[in-house]
């Protein structure tokens, strides 16, 4: 799970354990419900349809105003940068995880960079409170937005949960090493394979390590492929490390504690992080950690003996050699890391977030749902004479009509509410006789009967977005 997902799941779970007073409404996709099972009675899951990316972005920007009114919310917390417009009746909180879109813009495509820069600028200007996940992120936000009030920026560290602890079961450790073919000694990296993770330096340093007394060592690189994958594969090939580097791809969180525990060393040479979940998780599992001496990694690791300049290949090779060769040094890193990791728990995060939320509880009295799961406000009743697929298409168009947003054929298929179907079946149903009393189309867009003016409205929004991103 990526960092944003870790943050949301960890925070919500901890809030459920410590706060039985406030009411919480969690807006999420239906497929993510299983991640939030077992929450307290004061937590209500409001499920959303499986939206296509364009429709989801519209929802994130426009729909929350309706949710505020429907549920009488006092506080709206956006946990990942995007703050909806028009939240004037509630206290708005947004979490900034890092400022890479401003500090390292060259790592992103032009469209993605411009979108997130605009979204973060909007959040910085309109949010009542900005939660920074580290002092580093807080300082970076002040540097990027010098007019931000210090009182508006609150540092609340992210955390880790109790599943990350040393695994000492010999059979479990042996099974993992056999399954991944790691050998008895391996260096571990966990994280998305992005350019800023700096895997080229790690691979070059590992190459030196292999030729400096550790010919049996392996490097295990775990994570979802991103924009650094091609460079990583090229480096492995050019350095002749194909038989020494293991690339298992993404592994589920349940496998990580035993993976960290089995590693001889965890190495994380990232050029920039706003927090650094893998560093905390590895320390909590009793694995000796080396990381960069930059950004929040210096802050979170907290000890210079664990830190190496991110671009110092020779320094990384020498420090890894010492960890693998000097048992006293290795043990000191393990003991320090276990103690250091205790400073970052989701319970502490949740306690501080409750304080943030509670500052503004007096502004409105919430209309709370106290029994059962909150009703999904988007699943409209449909005429009984429609087929299941026709009813699903109509529900999808009713939902999109909330935002004055007609859909293309592909968007209807991708966002289908309450059913799954092939693209061809959706295409035929959109034009079927049974849909004609309810659905019209124009210029490739589909919408509820009598709502054809929305086509031009959507086109104008697209032109406005293009001007914003130009």
C-alpha positions as CSV (number, residue, x, y, z in Angstrom):
1,X,0.0,0.0,0.0
2,X,1.3,3.4,-0.9
3,X,2.0,6.2,1.6
4,X,-1.4,7.9,1.2
5,X,-3.3,4.6,1.7
6,X,-1.1,3.8,4.8
7,X,-1.9,7.2,6.2
8,X,-5.7,6.9,5.7
9,X,-6.0,3.3,7.0
10,X,-3.7,3.9,9.9
11,X,-5.4,7.1,11.0
12,X,-9.0,5.9,10.7
13,X,-8.2,2.6,12.5
14,X,-6.5,4.5,15.4
15,X,-9.3,7.1,15.7
16,X,-11.8,4.2,16.0
17,X,-9.9,2.8,19.0
18,X,-9.5,6.0,20.9
19,X,-12.5,8.2,20.1
20,X,-16.0,7.1,20.9
21,X,-17.5,10.6,21.2
22,X,-17.2,12.2,17.7
23,X,-19.1,10.9,14.7
24,X,-17.0,10.1,11.7
25,X,-18.2,9.7,8.1
26,X,-15.7,7.9,5.8
27,X,-16.3,8.4,2.1
28,X,-14.7,5.5,0.2
29,X,-15.1,3.2,-2.8
30,X,-17.1,0.1,-2.3
31,X,-14.1,-2.1,-3.0
32,X,-12.2,-0.6,-0.1
33,X,-14.8,-1.4,2.6
34,X,-13.0,-4.4,3.8
35,X,-10.0,-2.2,4.8
36,X,-12.3,-0.5,7.3
37,X,-14.1,-3.4,8.9
38,X,-14.6,-3.5,12.7
39,X,-14.7,0.3,13.3
40,X,-16.7,1.7,16.2
41,X,-20.4,2.5,16.1
42,X,-19.7,6.2,15.7
43,X,-18.0,5.5,12.4
44,X,-20.1,5.4,9.2
45,X,-18.9,4.2,5.8
46,X,-20.5,6.1,2.9
47,X,-19.7,4.1,-0.2
48,X,-19.2,5.7,-3.5
49,X,-19.5,4.1,-6.9
50,X,-16.4,2.9,-8.9
51,X,-15.8,6.2,-10.6
52,X,-13.6,6.8,-13.6
53,X,-10.8,9.2,-12.9
54,X,-12.5,12.3,-14.5
55,X,-15.7,11.8,-12.6
56,X,-13.8,11.0,-9.4
57,X,-12.0,14.3,-9.6
58,X,-15.3,16.1,-10.2
59,X,-16.7,14.4,-7.1
60,X,-13.7,15.4,-5.0
61,X,-14.1,19.0,-6.0
62,X,-17.8,19.5,-6.1
63,X,-19.8,16.8,-4.2
64,X,-18.5,17.4,-0.6
65,X,-20.6,20.6,-0.3
66,X,-23.6,18.4,-0.6
67,X,-22.2,15.9,1.9
68,X,-21.6,18.6,4.4
69,X,-25.3,19.6,4.3
70,X,-26.6,16.1,4.2
71,X,-24.7,14.9,7.2
72,X,-24.3,18.2,9.1
73,X,-20.5,17.9,9.3
74,X,-18.4,20.2,11.5
75,X,-15.0,19.3,10.0
76,X,-14.0,18.1,6.5
77,X,-10.6,16.4,6.5
78,X,-9.0,15.8,3.1
79,X,-6.1,13.4,3.8
80,X,-4.2,13.8,0.5
81,X,-3.8,17.4,-0.8
82,X,-7.1,17.9,-2.6
83,X,-9.5,20.3,-0.9
84,X,-13.0,20.7,-2.3
85,X,-14.3,24.2,-3.2
86,X,-17.1,25.8,-1.2
87,X,-16.5,24.4,2.3
88,X,-17.4,27.7,3.9
89,X,-19.8,26.1,6.5
90,X,-17.2,23.8,8.0
91,X,-13.7,23.8,9.3
92,X,-11.5,22.4,6.6
93,X,-8.4,20.3,7.3
94,X,-6.0,19.1,4.6
95,X,-2.9,16.9,5.0
96,X,0.3,17.7,3.2
97,X,2.6,14.6,2.9
98,X,5.4,16.3,1.0
99,X,6.1,19.2,-1.4
100,X,7.7,17.2,-4.2
101,X,5.5,18.7,-6.9
102,X,7.2,22.1,-6.1
103,X,10.6,21.0,-5.0
104,X,11.3,18.3,-7.5
105,X,8.9,19.1,-10.4
106,X,11.1,17.5,-13.0
107,X,10.1,14.1,-11.7
108,X,6.5,14.4,-13.0
109,X,4.7,14.8,-16.3
110,X,3.6,18.3,-17.1
111,X,-0.1,17.6,-16.7
112,X,0.3,15.8,-13.4
113,X,2.7,18.5,-12.1
114,X,0.4,21.4,-13.0
115,X,-2.7,19.7,-11.7
116,X,-1.2,19.0,-8.2
117,X,0.5,22.4,-8.0
118,X,-2.8,24.1,-8.6
119,X,-4.6,21.8,-6.2
120,X,-2.0,22.3,-3.4
121,X,-2.0,26.1,-4.0
122,X,-5.8,26.1,-3.6
123,X,-5.6,24.0,-0.4
124,X,-2.9,26.2,1.1
125,X,-5.0,29.3,0.4
126,X,-8.4,27.9,1.6
127,X,-7.8,25.3,4.3
128,X,-8.3,26.4,7.9
129,X,-5.7,23.9,9.1
130,X,-2.9,22.2,7.2
131,X,-1.5,19.1,8.8
132,X,2.2,18.4,7.9
133,X,3.4,14.9,8.6
134,X,6.8,16.0,9.7
135,X,8.7,19.1,10.7
136,X,10.4,18.9,7.3
137,X,7.1,19.0,5.4
138,X,6.0,21.9,7.6
139,X,9.2,23.8,6.8
140,X,8.9,23.0,3.1
141,X,5.3,24.3,3.1
142,X,6.4,27.6,4.7
143,X,9.2,27.9,2.1
144,X,6.9,27.2,-0.9
145,X,4.1,29.4,0.6
146,X,5.8,32.1,2.7
147,X,2.5,33.9,3.4
148,X,1.1,30.9,5.4
149,X,0.4,31.7,9.0
150,X,2.5,29.6,11.4
151,X,-0.7,28.9,13.4
152,X,-2.4,27.4,10.3
153,X,0.4,24.7,9.9
154,X,0.3,21.9,12.5
155,X,2.9,19.1,12.6
156,X,1.3,15.7,13.3
157,X,3.7,12.8,12.7
158,X,2.4,9.8,10.8
159,X,2.8,6.4,12.5
160,X,3.1,2.7,12.3
161,X,1.0,0.0,13.8
162,X,1.6,-3.0,16.0
163,X,1.9,-5.5,13.1
164,X,5.4,-4.1,12.4
165,X,7.5,-5.9,15.1
166,X,10.4,-8.4,15.0
167,X,9.5,-11.8,13.6
168,X,11.7,-14.4,15.3
169,X,10.0,-17.6,14.0
170,X,12.8,-19.5,12.2
171,X,10.4,-21.4,10.0
172,X,8.6,-18.2,8.8
173,X,12.0,-16.5,8.1
174,X,13.2,-19.6,6.2
175,X,10.0,-19.8,4.1
176,X,10.4,-16.2,3.0
177,X,14.0,-16.6,2.0
178,X,13.2,-19.8,0.1
179,X,10.2,-18.2,-1.7
180,X,12.1,-15.1,-2.8
181,X,15.4,-16.9,-3.2
182,X,17.2,-14.3,-1.2
183,X,20.0,-16.4,0.1
184,X,21.1,-16.1,3.8
185,X,22.3,-12.5,3.5
186,X,20.3,-9.8,1.8
187,X,20.0,-6.0,1.7
188,X,16.4,-4.9,1.4
189,X,14.7,-1.9,-0.2
190,X,10.9,-1.3,0.1
191,X,9.1,1.5,-1.8
192,X,7.7,2.5,-5.1
193,X,10.2,2.4,-7.9
194,X,10.2,6.1,-8.5
195,X,13.2,8.2,-9.7
196,X,13.5,10.0,-6.5
197,X,14.0,6.7,-4.6
198,X,17.5,6.9,-6.0
199,X,17.8,3.2,-6.8
200,X,20.7,3.8,-9.2
201,X,22.9,4.8,-6.3
202,X,21.9,1.8,-4.2
203,X,22.6,-0.5,-7.1
204,X,26.0,1.0,-7.7
205,X,26.9,0.9,-4.0
206,X,25.7,-2.8,-3.8
207,X,27.9,-3.6,-6.8
208,X,30.8,-2.3,-4.8
209,X,29.7,-4.2,-1.8
210,X,29.6,-7.5,-3.7
211,X,33.2,-6.9,-4.8
212,X,34.4,-5.9,-1.4
213,X,34.0,-8.9,0.7
214,X,30.4,-9.9,0.3
215,X,30.1,-12.0,-2.9
216,X,27.2,-14.0,-1.5
217,X,25.0,-10.9,-0.7
218,X,21.7,-10.3,-2.5
219,X,19.7,-7.1,-3.0
220,X,15.9,-7.4,-2.7
221,X,13.9,-4.5,-4.2
222,X,10.2,-4.7,-3.3
223,X,7.6,-2.2,-4.6
224,X,5.2,-1.1,-7.2
225,X,6.8,-0.2,-10.6
226,X,6.7,3.6,-11.2
227,X,8.7,6.1,-13.3
228,X,12.1,4.7,-12.1
229,X,11.6,1.1,-13.3
230,X,13.3,1.5,-16.7
231,X,16.4,3.1,-15.2
232,X,16.5,0.4,-12.5
233,X,16.4,-2.4,-15.0
234,X,19.1,-0.7,-17.1
235,X,21.3,-0.3,-14.1
236,X,20.9,-3.9,-13.1
237,X,21.8,-5.0,-16.6
238,X,24.8,-2.6,-17.0
239,X,26.3,-3.6,-13.6
240,X,26.0,-7.3,-14.2
241,X,23.7,-7.8,-11.2
242,X,20.9,-9.8,-12.8
243,X,21.7,-12.9,-10.7
244,X,22.1,-10.9,-7.5
245,X,19.0,-8.6,-7.5
246,X,15.6,-10.0,-6.7
247,X,12.6,-8.0,-8.0
248,X,9.4,-9.6,-6.5
249,X,7.3,-6.5,-7.3
250,X,4.6,-5.4,-5.0
251,X,4.1,-7.5,-1.8
252,X,1.0,-7.2,0.5
253,X,1.5,-5.4,3.8
254,X,0.9,-8.7,5.7
255,X,4.2,-10.0,4.2
256,X,6.3,-7.0,5.2
257,X,7.1,-7.7,8.9
258,X,8.7,-11.1,8.1
259,X,10.5,-9.5,5.1
260,X,12.0,-6.7,7.2
261,X,12.9,-9.2,10.0
262,X,14.6,-11.5,7.6
263,X,16.8,-8.8,6.0
264,X,20.4,-8.3,7.0
265,X,20.0,-4.6,6.4
266,X,17.4,-2.1,5.1
267,X,18.7,0.6,2.8
268,X,16.7,3.6,1.7
269,X,18.7,6.2,-0.2
270,X,15.7,8.3,-1.3
271,X,16.5,11.9,-2.4
272,X,13.4,13.3,-0.7
273,X,10.6,12.1,1.6
274,X,8.0,13.9,3.6
275,X,7.9,11.2,6.2
276,X,9.3,7.8,5.2
277,X,7.1,4.9,6.3
278,X,9.5,2.1,5.3
279,X,12.2,3.5,7.5
280,X,10.0,3.5,10.6
281,X,8.6,0.0,9.7
282,X,12.0,-1.5,9.3
283,X,13.2,0.0,12.6
284,X,10.1,-1.3,14.3
285,X,10.9,-4.8,13.0
286,X,14.4,-4.8,14.5
287,X,16.2,-4.4,11.2
288,X,19.4,-2.2,11.0
289,X,18.6,0.8,8.8
290,X,20.6,3.1,6.6
291,X,18.9,6.1,5.0
292,X,19.7,9.4,3.4
293,X,20.7,12.4,5.5
294,X,18.2,14.7,3.7
295,X,14.6,15.8,4.1
296,X,12.4,14.0,6.6
297,X,14.6,10.9,6.5
298,X,17.2,12.7,8.7
299,X,14.4,13.8,11.0
300,X,12.7,10.5,11.3
301,X,15.9,8.3,11.6
302,X,17.4,10.8,14.0
303,X,21.0,9.4,14.2
304,X,23.9,10.3,12.0
305,X,25.4,6.8,12.1
306,X,22.3,5.7,10.1
307,X,22.6,8.5,7.5
308,X,24.5,8.8,4.3
309,X,24.4,11.5,1.6
310,X,22.0,10.2,-1.0
311,X,24.4,10.5,-4.0
312,X,27.5,9.2,-2.2
313,X,27.9,5.7,-3.8
314,X,31.2,5.0,-2.0
315,X,29.7,6.2,1.3
316,X,26.8,3.8,0.9
317,X,29.0,0.9,0.0
318,X,31.3,1.6,3.0
319,X,28.4,2.0,5.5
320,X,26.7,-1.2,4.2
321,X,29.9,-3.1,4.6
322,X,30.3,-1.9,8.2
323,X,26.7,-3.0,9.1
324,X,27.3,-6.5,7.6
325,X,30.8,-6.9,9.1
326,X,30.7,-5.1,12.5
327,X,28.3,-6.9,14.8
328,X,28.5,-4.3,17.6
329,X,27.7,-1.5,15.1
330,X,24.8,-3.6,13.7
331,X,23.4,-4.3,17.2
332,X,23.6,-0.6,18.1
333,X,21.5,0.3,15.1
334,X,18.9,-2.4,15.9
335,X,18.6,-1.3,19.5
336,X,18.4,2.3,18.6
337,X,15.9,1.7,15.8
338,X,13.5,-0.3,18.0
339,X,13.4,2.6,20.5
340,X,13.2,5.3,17.9
341,X,10.2,3.6,16.1
342,X,8.1,3.8,19.3
343,X,8.0,7.6,18.8
344,X,5.8,7.1,15.7
345,X,2.5,5.4,16.5
346,X,-0.9,5.8,15.0
347,X,-2.4,6.2,18.4
348,X,-0.3,9.3,19.0
349,X,-1.3,10.5,15.5
350,X,-5.0,10.0,16.2
351,X,-4.8,11.7,19.6
352,X,-3.3,14.8,18.1
353,X,-5.8,14.8,15.2
354,X,-8.7,14.6,17.6
355,X,-7.3,17.8,19.2
356,X,-7.3,19.4,15.8
357,X,-10.9,18.3,15.0
358,X,-12.2,19.3,18.5
359,X,-11.0,22.9,18.2
360,X,-13.8,23.6,15.8
361,X,-16.6,21.4,17.0
362,X,-18.5,24.4,18.4
363,X,-19.0,25.9,14.9
364,X,-21.9,23.6,14.0
365,X,-24.0,20.9,15.5
366,X,-23.8,17.7,13.4
367,X,-26.8,15.9,12.2
368,X,-25.5,12.4,12.9
369,X,-26.4,9.0,11.7
370,X,-26.4,6.9,14.8
371,X,-27.8,3.5,13.7
372,X,-26.3,1.3,11.0
373,X,-24.3,2.3,8.0
374,X,-24.9,5.7,6.5
375,X,-27.2,5.6,3.5
376,X,-25.4,5.9,0.2
377,X,-26.8,9.2,-1.2
378,X,-25.9,8.4,-4.8
379,X,-27.9,5.2,-5.5
380,X,-31.2,6.5,-6.8
381,X,-34.3,4.4,-7.1
382,X,-34.8,3.2,-10.7
383,X,-37.9,2.3,-12.7
384,X,-38.8,-1.4,-12.1
385,X,-39.3,-2.0,-15.9
386,X,-35.6,-1.5,-16.7
387,X,-33.3,-4.4,-17.1
388,X,-30.5,-4.7,-14.5
389,X,-28.0,-3.2,-16.9
390,X,-30.4,-0.4,-17.9
391,X,-31.0,0.4,-14.2
392,X,-27.3,0.5,-13.5
393,X,-26.7,2.9,-16.4
394,X,-29.5,5.1,-15.2
395,X,-28.2,5.2,-11.7
396,X,-24.8,6.2,-13.1
397,X,-26.2,9.0,-15.1
398,X,-28.4,10.2,-12.2
399,X,-25.2,10.3,-10.1
400,X,-23.2,12.3,-12.7
401,X,-26.2,14.6,-13.2
402,X,-25.7,15.8,-9.5
403,X,-22.6,17.5,-10.8
404,X,-24.0,18.7,-14.2
405,X,-21.5,16.2,-15.8
406,X,-22.6,14.3,-18.9
407,X,-20.6,11.1,-19.6
408,X,-19.0,9.5,-22.6
409,X,-19.8,5.9,-23.4
410,X,-16.5,4.8,-22.0
411,X,-17.1,6.8,-18.8
412,X,-20.5,5.2,-18.3
413,X,-18.9,1.8,-18.6
414,X,-16.0,2.6,-16.3
415,X,-18.2,4.2,-13.7
416,X,-21.1,1.8,-13.8
417,X,-23.0,1.7,-10.5
418,X,-24.4,-1.5,-9.1
419,X,-23.4,-3.8,-12.0
420,X,-20.5,-5.0,-14.2
421,X,-20.8,-5.4,-17.9
422,X,-18.8,-5.3,-21.1
423,X,-18.2,-2.1,-23.0
424,X,-20.2,-3.5,-26.0
425,X,-23.2,-4.4,-23.8
426,X,-23.2,-0.8,-22.3
427,X,-22.9,0.7,-25.8
428,X,-26.0,-1.3,-27.0
429,X,-28.0,-0.6,-23.9
430,X,-27.4,3.2,-24.1
431,X,-29.1,3.1,-27.5
432,X,-31.8,0.5,-26.5
433,X,-35.5,1.3,-26.7
434,X,-36.0,0.9,-23.0
435,X,-33.6,3.7,-22.2
436,X,-35.2,6.3,-24.6
437,X,-37.7,7.6,-22.0
438,X,-34.8,8.4,-19.7
439,X,-31.6,9.0,-21.6
440,X,-30.5,11.3,-24.5
441,X,-27.2,11.8,-26.2
442,X,-25.3,14.6,-28.1
443,X,-21.8,15.0,-29.4
444,X,-20.7,11.7,-27.9
445,X,-22.1,12.5,-24.4
446,X,-25.0,10.8,-22.6
447,X,-27.3,12.5,-20.0
448,X,-30.7,12.4,-18.5
449,X,-33.6,13.5,-20.8
450,X,-33.9,17.2,-21.0
451,X,-30.4,17.9,-19.8
452,X,-28.7,18.4,-23.1
453,X,-27.4,21.9,-22.1
454,X,-24.9,20.2,-19.9
455,X,-22.8,19.1,-22.9
456,X,-21.7,22.7,-23.5
457,X,-21.2,23.2,-19.8
458,X,-18.8,20.3,-19.6
459,X,-16.9,21.5,-22.7
460,X,-16.6,24.9,-21.1
461,X,-15.2,23.3,-17.9
462,X,-12.6,21.5,-20.1
463,X,-11.6,24.7,-21.7
464,X,-11.3,26.4,-18.3
465,X,-9.1,23.5,-17.0
466,X,-6.9,23.8,-20.0
467,X,-6.4,27.5,-19.4
468,X,-5.6,26.7,-15.7
469,X,-3.0,24.1,-16.6
470,X,-1.5,26.1,-19.5
